[in-house]
Amino acid sequence: MMFLGIYFLVITLTILTQNSSASVPDDPHPCPVKAPCSCDFAKVICTNLTQTEFPTFTKVNTTWHCWTLVMNYNFNIKRIPARAFGNLPFCSLQIGHNGFEVIEDGALNGSEAFLDNVFMQFNKFKELPNEIARMPNITMLSIHDNPITTLPPKMAFASTLQFLDIGSPEMTTWPDSIRTLKKVFSLSLYKLGMTDLPLNAFIGLEDNIGFVTFTATRFRSFPRAMKRLRKMTDLLIEDNVELTSDGIPDDAFSGMVSLSDVAITNSSITRVPNLTTLPALTHLELSHAPLSQWDLGTLPEQPIIMSVDFSYTDIDHIPAAVRRIRSLFELSLDNTKISQIGPTDLAGLQKLQELSFDHSPLTDISVDAFNDTHLLRNLNLDFTKLPGFPRAIERLPALMTVSLQNITIECSCAELGWMKNWVGLKQFLGGDGECNNIHMNLFEYIHSNLSKCP
C-alpha cells in the first residue's frame, strides 16, 4: 500500500510539473542574436566584434514593433549582406565607426515603414547606399567622414529628413540634391574638400534650415550663400583654422534676422565680426582664437545678448563693448590675457550672474569692480595669479560660490574676519579653495571658524 501511495504521488507531481511547464510564459525580452552580441530590451548591441561576417538575426516574438542596432568599432566587417535585417524590422541603425563599404540591395527589406534614423559616420562608403536612399521615413541621417563625393538625385526620404550630417575631404563639389530635402532643419557639414559654397547652395531651403554647423572645413571666408538662410537660429563654425577676420566681411550676417546663437571656435579670427545686423543675437562664443579686439560699433543697436564666451583668446582686458550689453547674464574669459578687473570694467551689468576667469593671469580686482553686479551668483577665479582671497566680493550680496583653486589664501581672522559682517554670507554655499597656512578647506574655515573671529 505504501508503494502504491508513492506511485500515485510521483504521477501527481509529474502531472503538476507538466502543467506548470506548459504555462511558463515566453521570454519577455528575447534576444535575436548570439554572443558576442547582446540585447537590452529593444536594443541589439554588437560592438568591437573581431569576426569578418555580419551577425545573423533570428525572428523573435516581442511586444515592440522595431529594434535599434548599436554596432560600432567593427573594422573587420566590410559588407552588410542582402536580407541581413530580414527577420527583424529596425527603426534605428547606429552603425558608425566601422569598416563598412557596402550595404547590399535588400538588406533592409521589412524596415521600410519603421526606419527613422541612421548614423553611419566614419565608415568607408563611397556613395550613399541604395538601401538607405530608398527608405521613405528617415528623419535623421549622419553620413559624414565617409569618402562620399555627392548625394543621389532622388532619395525616398526627401520629404521626411530633418537632420543631415554630411561631408568628407572627397566632397569637392556641392551636392545639388540637398535642395530636394525640403524638410531639413539641421545641417552639419564636415571636412568639405571645397573652399566655398556655391551662391545657390540653399535655394529652396531659405525658410527651413534653422541649425548649421561647419566643422574642419577649408573655408577661408564666410560663405555668402548663407545669407539666404533667413530662418537660421543657430550657427556653429568649429575647427575652421583657415577662417580669418578678413574672411568675414561687414555684411556677412545681413539677412539673418533670426540668428540667435553664434559660435566660432578654433579659428584664426583676431577681432569680433560685425554683429549689427543680428537683432536676435543672445549667445556669442568666439573662443580658441587669436582674438584681441572688439569694437563698440560691431554691436546691434539694442543688444539682447545673454552670454559671451571669449575663452582661450588673446583678450588682455574686459572690452568696453561688454558694458553696453546690459542684458548680459554670463561672461566667460577663461585662459585669456586679462590681468586685472578695474572699477568700471563691469559697470552697468546688473543682470550678470555667471563670471569666469579660470587660468587667466588675473592679479588684481578693484574693490569697486562689483558695484553694479548685485545678482552675481557664481565666480570662477581658479588658477589665476591673485595674491589671496579677493575683498571685492564684499559687494556681492547674492554670491553663492567662488572657486579659488591654486590660490594662496591665508585663513585667519586678520585676512577673512571682515566676512562676518558680509551681507551675502547667509546664502553663500562655498566653492573650491584651500587654506595655505593651516590644513583646512577654505570654505570649511569660513563656515566653522569665522564665527570665532572678534
C-alpha positions as CSV (number, residue, x, y, z in Angstrom):
1,M,0.0,0.0,0.0
2,M,2.9,2.3,0.7
3,F,4.3,1.5,-2.7
4,L,1.0,2.5,-4.4
5,G,0.9,5.7,-2.4
6,I,4.4,6.7,-3.6
7,Y,3.5,5.7,-7.1
8,F,0.4,8.0,-7.1
9,L,2.4,10.8,-5.6
10,V,5.0,10.6,-8.4
11,I,2.3,10.6,-11.0
12,T,0.6,13.6,-9.4
13,L,3.9,15.5,-9.2
14,T,4.7,14.7,-12.8
15,I,1.3,16.0,-14.0
16,L,1.7,19.1,-11.9
17,T,5.2,19.7,-13.3
18,Q,4.0,19.2,-16.9
19,N,1.1,21.6,-16.4
20,S,3.5,24.1,-14.8
21,S,5.9,23.8,-17.7
22,A,3.1,24.3,-20.2
23,S,2.1,27.6,-18.5
24,V,5.5,29.2,-18.5
25,P,5.2,32.5,-20.5
26,D,7.5,33.4,-23.3
27,D,10.7,35.2,-22.6
28,P,9.5,38.9,-22.3
29,H,12.9,40.2,-23.6
30,P,14.2,37.7,-26.2
31,C,17.5,38.4,-27.9
32,P,17.6,37.7,-31.7
33,V,21.3,37.4,-31.9
34,K,24.0,35.2,-30.4
35,A,27.1,36.2,-28.4
36,P,29.3,38.2,-28.5
37,C,26.4,40.5,-29.4
38,S,23.9,41.2,-26.7
39,C,20.5,42.8,-26.1
40,D,18.9,45.3,-23.9
41,F,15.2,45.2,-24.4
42,A,14.7,46.5,-28.0
43,K,18.4,47.3,-28.4
44,V,20.8,45.0,-30.1
45,I,24.4,45.7,-29.2
46,C,27.2,44.4,-31.5
47,T,30.3,46.4,-30.7
48,N,34.1,45.6,-31.0
49,L,33.5,42.4,-32.8
50,T,36.5,40.5,-34.2
51,Q,34.8,38.4,-36.8
52,T,34.6,39.3,-40.5
53,E,31.0,38.3,-41.2
54,F,27.9,40.3,-40.3
55,P,26.0,38.7,-37.4
56,T,22.8,36.8,-38.1
57,F,19.5,37.9,-36.6
58,T,16.6,35.5,-36.0
59,K,12.9,36.1,-35.7
60,V,11.6,36.5,-32.1
61,N,8.2,37.5,-30.7
62,T,8.3,40.8,-28.8
63,T,5.9,43.5,-27.7
64,W,7.7,46.2,-29.6
65,H,7.4,46.8,-33.3
66,C,11.0,47.6,-34.2
67,W,14.6,47.4,-33.0
68,T,17.7,49.6,-32.5
69,L,21.0,48.3,-33.7
70,V,24.1,49.7,-31.9
71,M,27.1,48.4,-33.9
72,N,30.3,50.4,-33.6
73,Y,34.1,49.7,-34.0
74,N,33.9,46.6,-36.0
75,F,36.7,47.1,-38.5
76,N,36.9,43.6,-40.0
77,I,33.4,43.5,-41.3
78,K,33.2,45.1,-44.8
79,R,29.8,44.2,-46.1
80,I,26.2,44.1,-44.8
81,P,24.6,41.4,-46.9
82,A,21.2,41.2,-48.6
83,R,18.4,40.2,-46.2
84,A,20.7,41.0,-43.2
85,F,17.7,42.6,-41.4
86,G,15.0,40.5,-43.0
87,N,14.0,38.8,-39.8
88,L,13.8,42.0,-37.7
89,P,12.4,45.4,-38.6
90,F,14.8,48.2,-37.4
91,C,13.8,51.7,-36.5
92,S,17.3,52.9,-35.7
93,L,20.7,52.0,-37.1
94,Q,23.7,53.3,-35.1
95,I,26.5,51.8,-37.2
96,G,29.2,54.4,-37.0
97,H,33.0,53.9,-36.7
98,N,33.2,50.6,-38.6
99,G,34.9,49.2,-41.8
100,F,31.6,49.0,-43.8
101,E,32.0,49.6,-47.5
102,V,28.7,48.1,-48.9
103,I,25.1,47.6,-47.9
104,E,23.7,45.1,-50.4
105,D,20.3,45.6,-52.0
106,G,17.6,44.0,-50.0
107,A,19.4,44.2,-46.7
108,L,16.7,46.4,-45.1
109,N,13.7,44.6,-46.5
110,G,10.9,44.8,-43.9
111,S,12.2,48.0,-42.3
112,E,10.8,50.5,-44.8
113,A,7.9,51.5,-42.6
114,F,10.0,51.8,-39.4
115,L,13.5,53.1,-40.1
116,D,13.6,56.6,-38.7
117,N,17.3,57.4,-38.1
118,V,20.6,56.2,-39.5
119,F,24.0,57.0,-38.0
120,M,26.7,55.6,-40.3
121,Q,29.5,58.1,-39.9
122,F,33.2,57.1,-40.0
123,N,32.8,54.2,-42.4
124,K,34.2,53.6,-45.9
125,F,31.1,54.1,-48.1
126,K,31.9,55.8,-51.4
127,E,28.3,56.6,-52.1
128,L,25.0,56.7,-50.2
129,P,23.8,53.0,-50.3
130,N,20.7,52.4,-52.4
131,E,19.2,50.7,-49.4
132,I,19.4,53.9,-47.4
133,A,18.2,56.1,-50.3
134,R,15.1,54.0,-50.8
135,M,13.9,54.3,-47.2
136,P,10.9,56.6,-47.1
137,N,10.7,57.7,-43.5
138,I,14.2,58.6,-42.3
139,T,14.3,61.8,-40.3
140,M,17.9,61.7,-39.1
141,L,20.9,60.8,-41.3
142,S,24.5,61.0,-40.4
143,I,27.0,60.0,-43.1
144,H,30.0,62.3,-42.6
145,D,33.5,61.0,-42.6
146,N,32.8,58.6,-45.4
147,P,34.6,59.1,-48.8
148,I,31.2,60.0,-50.3
149,T,31.5,62.7,-53.0
150,T,27.8,63.5,-53.6
151,L,24.2,62.5,-53.0
152,P,21.9,60.7,-55.4
153,P,19.4,62.8,-57.3
154,K,16.5,61.0,-55.8
155,M,16.1,60.0,-52.1
156,A,12.9,58.5,-50.9
157,F,13.2,60.3,-47.6
158,A,13.4,63.7,-49.2
159,S,10.1,64.7,-47.7
160,T,10.8,63.5,-44.2
161,L,14.5,64.1,-43.5
162,Q,15.1,66.8,-40.8
163,F,18.7,66.3,-39.6
164,L,21.6,65.8,-42.0
165,D,25.3,65.4,-41.2
166,I,27.4,65.1,-44.3
167,G,30.9,65.8,-45.6
168,S,34.4,64.4,-46.3
169,P,37.6,65.7,-47.9
170,E,36.5,63.8,-51.0
171,M,33.4,66.0,-51.3
172,T,34.9,68.7,-53.5
173,T,31.7,69.9,-55.2
174,W,28.4,70.8,-53.6
175,P,25.7,68.0,-53.8
176,D,22.9,69.8,-55.7
177,S,20.3,67.3,-54.5
178,I,20.5,68.7,-51.0
179,R,18.0,71.2,-52.4
180,T,15.4,68.4,-52.7
181,L,15.4,67.9,-48.9
182,K,12.7,70.4,-48.2
183,K,12.2,69.4,-44.5
184,V,15.9,69.6,-43.4
185,F,16.1,71.8,-40.3
186,S,19.6,70.9,-39.1
187,L,22.6,70.7,-41.5
188,S,26.1,69.8,-40.4
189,L,29.0,69.9,-42.9
190,Y,32.3,68.2,-42.0
191,K,35.7,68.4,-43.6
192,L,34.5,69.5,-47.0
193,G,37.1,69.4,-49.7
194,M,35.8,72.7,-51.2
195,T,36.9,76.2,-50.2
196,D,33.5,77.8,-50.5
197,L,29.8,77.1,-51.2
198,P,28.1,78.0,-54.4
199,L,25.9,81.0,-54.1
200,N,22.8,78.9,-54.9
201,A,23.6,76.1,-52.4
202,F,20.5,76.8,-50.3
203,I,17.9,77.7,-53.0
204,G,14.5,76.4,-51.8
205,L,15.7,75.9,-48.2
206,E,15.6,79.5,-47.1
207,D,12.7,79.0,-44.7
208,N,13.6,75.5,-43.5
209,I,17.1,75.4,-42.2
210,G,17.5,76.5,-38.6
211,F,20.8,75.0,-37.4
212,V,24.0,75.0,-39.4
213,T,27.4,73.6,-38.4
214,F,30.7,73.8,-40.3
215,T,33.4,71.5,-38.8
216,A,37.0,71.4,-40.0
217,T,36.3,72.8,-43.5
218,R,38.9,74.6,-45.6
219,F,36.8,77.8,-45.8
220,R,38.9,81.0,-45.5
221,S,35.9,83.2,-45.7
222,F,32.3,83.1,-44.6
223,P,30.1,81.5,-47.3
224,R,28.0,84.2,-48.9
225,A,25.4,81.5,-49.7
226,M,24.4,81.6,-46.0
227,K,22.7,85.0,-46.5
228,R,19.7,83.1,-47.8
229,L,19.0,81.4,-44.5
230,R,16.7,84.0,-43.0
231,K,15.2,81.5,-40.6
232,M,18.5,80.2,-39.2
233,T,18.7,80.5,-35.4
234,D,22.0,78.6,-34.6
235,L,25.4,78.8,-36.3
236,L,28.4,76.8,-35.2
237,I,31.8,77.1,-37.0
238,E,34.4,74.9,-35.4
239,D,37.9,73.9,-36.2
240,N,38.0,76.0,-39.3
241,V,41.5,77.2,-38.7
242,E,41.9,79.0,-42.1
243,L,39.0,81.3,-41.3
244,T,40.3,84.8,-40.6
245,S,38.7,88.1,-39.7
246,D,39.3,89.4,-43.3
247,G,37.2,86.5,-44.5
248,I,34.1,87.7,-42.5
249,P,33.0,90.9,-44.3
250,D,30.8,93.5,-42.5
251,D,27.7,92.3,-44.3
252,A,28.4,88.6,-43.7
253,F,25.4,88.2,-41.4
254,S,23.0,90.5,-43.2
255,G,19.6,89.0,-43.8
256,M,20.0,86.5,-40.9
257,V,17.4,88.3,-38.7
258,S,16.5,85.1,-36.7
259,L,20.1,84.2,-35.8
260,S,20.3,84.0,-32.0
261,D,23.3,81.7,-31.3
262,V,26.8,82.2,-33.0
263,A,29.8,80.1,-32.0
264,I,33.1,80.4,-33.9
265,T,35.7,78.2,-32.2
266,N,39.3,77.3,-33.1
267,S,39.6,79.7,-35.9
268,S,42.2,82.4,-36.9
269,I,40.0,85.5,-36.3
270,T,41.5,88.4,-34.5
271,R,38.5,90.7,-34.0
272,V,34.8,90.4,-33.3
273,P,32.9,90.5,-36.6
274,N,30.2,93.0,-37.3
275,L,27.1,91.9,-35.4
276,T,24.9,94.9,-36.1
277,T,22.6,93.0,-38.4
278,L,21.8,90.4,-35.8
279,P,19.0,91.9,-33.6
280,A,18.1,88.5,-32.2
281,L,21.6,87.5,-31.1
282,T,21.5,86.1,-27.5
283,H,24.6,83.9,-27.3
284,L,28.1,84.7,-28.7
285,E,31.1,82.4,-28.5
286,L,34.4,83.3,-30.1
287,S,36.9,81.0,-28.4
288,H,40.2,79.3,-29.1
289,A,41.4,82.1,-31.5
290,P,43.9,84.9,-31.5
291,L,41.0,87.3,-30.8
292,S,42.1,90.6,-29.2
293,Q,39.8,93.3,-30.5
294,W,36.1,94.1,-30.0
295,D,35.0,97.5,-31.4
296,L,31.9,99.1,-30.0
297,G,30.5,99.7,-33.5
298,T,30.0,95.9,-34.0
299,L,27.1,95.5,-31.6
300,P,23.4,95.6,-32.5
301,E,21.7,98.9,-31.7
302,Q,19.9,97.4,-28.8
303,P,21.8,94.2,-27.9
304,I,19.9,91.4,-26.1
305,I,23.0,89.2,-25.7
306,M,22.8,87.0,-22.6
307,S,26.1,85.1,-22.8
308,V,29.6,85.9,-24.1
309,D,32.4,83.4,-24.2
310,F,35.9,84.6,-25.3
311,S,37.8,81.8,-23.6
312,Y,41.3,80.8,-24.9
313,T,41.8,84.1,-26.8
314,D,44.3,87.0,-26.7
315,I,41.9,89.4,-25.0
316,D,44.0,91.3,-22.4
317,H,41.3,93.5,-20.8
318,I,37.5,93.4,-20.4
319,P,36.3,95.1,-23.6
320,A,34.3,98.3,-23.4
321,A,31.7,96.7,-25.6
322,V,30.8,94.4,-22.8
323,R,29.5,97.3,-20.7
324,R,27.0,98.1,-23.5
325,I,25.3,94.7,-23.1
326,R,23.0,95.4,-20.2
327,S,21.3,92.0,-20.8
328,L,24.4,90.0,-20.1
329,F,23.8,87.0,-17.8
330,E,27.1,85.0,-18.3
331,L,30.6,86.1,-19.2
332,S,33.4,83.6,-19.7
333,L,37.0,84.9,-20.0
334,D,38.9,81.7,-19.2
335,N,42.5,81.4,-20.4
336,T,42.7,85.0,-21.7
337,K,45.4,87.5,-21.0
338,I,43.4,89.7,-18.6
339,S,45.4,90.7,-15.6
340,Q,43.0,93.0,-13.7
341,I,39.4,94.0,-13.3
342,G,39.1,97.8,-13.0
343,P,36.4,99.7,-11.0
344,T,34.3,100.3,-14.1
345,D,35.0,97.2,-16.3
346,L,31.7,95.6,-15.3
347,A,29.7,98.8,-14.8
348,G,26.1,98.5,-15.7
349,L,25.9,94.7,-15.8
350,Q,23.1,94.4,-13.4
351,K,21.9,91.1,-14.8
352,L,25.2,89.3,-14.7
353,Q,25.1,86.1,-12.7
354,E,28.0,83.9,-14.0
355,L,31.6,85.2,-14.3
356,S,34.7,83.1,-15.0
357,F,38.4,83.9,-15.4
358,D,39.8,80.4,-15.0
359,H,43.5,80.1,-15.9
360,S,43.8,83.9,-16.7
361,P,46.8,85.9,-15.3
362,L,44.5,87.9,-13.0
363,T,46.5,89.7,-10.3
364,D,44.1,92.4,-9.1
365,I,40.4,93.0,-8.6
366,S,39.4,96.5,-7.7
367,V,37.3,96.7,-4.5
368,D,34.7,98.6,-6.7
369,A,34.7,96.1,-9.5
370,F,31.4,94.5,-8.5
371,N,29.5,97.7,-7.6
372,D,26.8,97.0,-10.2
373,T,26.8,93.2,-10.3
374,H,24.4,92.7,-7.4
375,L,23.0,89.5,-8.9
376,L,26.3,87.7,-9.5
377,R,25.9,84.2,-8.1
378,N,29.0,82.2,-9.3
379,L,32.5,83.5,-9.7
380,N,35.4,81.3,-11.0
381,L,38.9,82.5,-10.2
382,D,40.7,79.2,-10.4
383,F,44.4,79.2,-11.3
384,T,44.6,83.0,-11.6
385,K,47.5,85.0,-10.1
386,L,45.5,86.6,-7.3
387,P,47.6,87.1,-4.1
388,G,44.7,86.0,-1.8
389,F,41.0,86.0,-1.2
390,P,39.5,89.0,-3.1
391,R,37.9,91.5,-0.7
392,A,35.9,92.8,-3.7
393,I,33.3,90.1,-3.2
394,E,32.0,92.1,-0.2
395,R,30.0,94.0,-2.8
396,L,28.2,90.8,-4.0
397,P,25.1,90.1,-1.8
398,A,23.8,87.3,-4.0
399,L,27.1,85.3,-4.4
400,M,26.7,81.6,-3.8
401,T,30.0,80.1,-4.9
402,V,33.5,81.3,-5.6
403,S,36.2,79.0,-6.9
404,L,39.8,79.7,-5.9
405,Q,41.8,76.6,-6.8
406,N,45.6,77.1,-6.7
407,I,45.4,80.5,-5.0
408,T,47.5,81.2,-1.9
409,I,45.0,82.1,0.8
410,E,45.7,82.8,4.4
411,C,42.9,81.6,6.6
412,S,42.9,83.9,9.6
413,C,40.8,86.5,11.3
414,A,43.1,89.2,10.1
415,E,42.5,88.2,6.4
416,L,38.9,87.0,6.5
417,G,37.4,88.4,9.6
418,W,35.5,91.0,7.5
419,M,33.3,88.3,6.2
420,K,31.4,88.1,9.5
421,N,29.7,91.3,8.5
422,W,29.2,90.4,4.8
423,V,25.6,90.7,3.8
424,G,26.0,87.7,1.5
425,L,27.3,85.2,4.0
426,K,23.9,83.7,4.8
427,Q,23.3,82.3,1.3
428,F,27.0,81.7,0.5
429,L,27.5,78.0,-0.2
430,G,31.3,77.9,-0.8
431,G,33.3,76.6,-3.7
432,D,36.9,75.3,-4.2
433,G,40.0,76.5,-2.4
434,E,42.5,75.6,0.3
435,C,44.0,77.4,3.3
436,N,47.7,78.0,2.8
437,N,48.6,78.4,6.5
438,I,46.5,75.6,8.0
439,H,45.4,72.2,6.8
440,M,41.8,73.0,6.1
441,N,39.5,73.7,3.2
442,L,38.9,77.4,2.7
443,F,35.1,77.1,2.9
444,E,35.2,74.8,5.9
445,Y,37.1,77.5,7.6
446,I,34.6,80.2,6.6
447,H,31.6,78.2,7.9
448,S,33.2,76.8,11.1
449,N,35.9,79.1,12.2
450,L,34.8,82.5,11.1
451,S,32.3,82.9,13.9
452,K,35.2,82.7,16.4
453,C,36.8,85.9,15.0
454,P,36.4,89.0,17.1
